[in-house]
Amino acid sequence: MDVLQTKQKLNSYIIDSQEEEIKRIALELHEGVGQNLYSILTGLQVVESAISEEGMKSYVREMSQLIEKTIQEIRLLSVELHPPTLTTFGLYPAMKSYLKLYTSTFGILVDLEIVGKEVSLPERSNIAVFRVCQEALENIAKYADTSKVKMTFLYSDTELKISIQDFGRGFQLEEHEDPHHSSGLAVMKERMLLTGGKCTISSKIGEGTSIELFLPL
């Protein structure tokens, strides 16, 4: 086994281990912490109904509302970490579900389109592609200064191609090719490489950034 193969095998092991840990944390947040908070909320609502003094009743109600908000935030975080629809329904439905959360969080509208018939992918490929799309969209929210994104899933007989165009401020790609300054871009490319695919990135100042993912079927 040469150095490149050894590196790829190690990177694959690290990424798989990270995903297992992320999945465990997401489940614990949803079914552990979330359920415990729900039990506390139910108890507070019972206490509130038994209190007659208006000041204390109002205080308990405020605490209940705060816990309700926290439960909602935990649910959203759990979905962001590991969408249950990814395992149950596949990549495209999981992305549709995630984009609702993305738009409500960042105010960026994503025009999502699918061309061709969706093909079922192995779980590992689903996770890899989803994570790359997630990273791309989060970068757009942080840096692109845009309110609109175009995202297309194109299924052919031999390949899945996903394109993400942000129409934002763009950047000089050459300045971000140094691994010390482009860890996010490097991880995106590495994830696609490890699943047998490819990630290409192009950008122009004032015209936005285009990311294309290619995955053999």
Buried (B, 14 or more C-beta within 10 A) or exposed (E): EEEEEEEBEEBBEEBBEEBEEBBEBBBEBBEEBBEEBBEBBEEBBEBBEEBEEEEEBEEBBEBBEEBBEBBEEBBEBBBBBBBBBBEEBBBBBBBBBBBEBBEEEBEBBBEBEBEEEBBEBEEBBBBBBBBBBBBBBBBBBEBBEBEBBBBBBBBEEEBBBBBBBBBBBBBEBEEBEEEEEBEBBBBBBBBBBBBEBBBEBEBEEEBBBBBBBBBEE
